[in-house]
Amino acid sequence: MQQKSTNLTLVTGLTPQQEQAAVLLASGESVTEVASKVNVNRATIYLWQQKINFQCFYNQQCQIIQDNIKNGLFGLYEDALQAVRETLKSDNEAARLKAAMYVIGKIEIMDTSQQNPVEEIKKICTADAFDEEYITFDNKKFDALMHENGLSD
């Protein structure tokens, strides 16, 4: 299978195909399903997942999903409290509620802070010495990572 497009989006440094893959992965699709939908092999998806800009875009998509879930949960809190009250009285429903709360709890604590690829590359290229006065920045590494992630001219 071949990549459909090599045109990079200026904002993300990803191809539209890579962006679609990140959105699908964030939506819960498996690597196999995503590879089939964007017409690449699974290994390509795994390679894309190693790129900082792909990780950041994926995290942005996960953050949107998290925000939607949280907003939806706020709207359901009264129903949820009622369900908890009712479930506490029912053995069968208790297991389902416990599982649902576990999943929601995991989604809420997922780290999606890595969203700006340029800032993440800057962090990688900045080294602290033992003394804070001797912080170094590796320009060559920065330029190479920017180019590798499609974020430079």
C-alpha positions, 0 to 999 in steps of 0.5 A: 500500500502507498501513501496517498498524499505527501502534502503536509498541512502547515499547522500540524506538519502531517499529511491529511492521511496522517491526520485522518489516521490520528483521528481514527486512532483517537476514536478507538479504531485499531491500528489494523482498521486505521491502516485499512481505512487510510490505505497503508500497512500497519507498520506505517501507522506504527512509524507515524506514531513515533513522530512527535507531530503525530503524537501531538495531533493524536493527543489534541484529538484525545483532548477533544474527546475527553472534553466532550466526555466531561461535558456530557458527564456534567449533563448526566450527573443527576442521572448518574447519582440516581443510577449509583443509588439504584445500583448500590441496591442491585448486585447485577448492575453494580459490576457494570457500574464499577466497570463504567466508572473505571473506564471513565476514570482512566479517560479522565487521567490520560495525559494529553498535555503533549499537543504542540510539536514545536514545544516538545521538540524544543524540550528534547533539544534543551539539556540541563547541566548540573547548574541551571546557568548552563542550559544548552540548546542543540540547534542541529538536533532541533533543525533535524527533528523539525525537518523529520516531523515536516515542521520546517521549510 
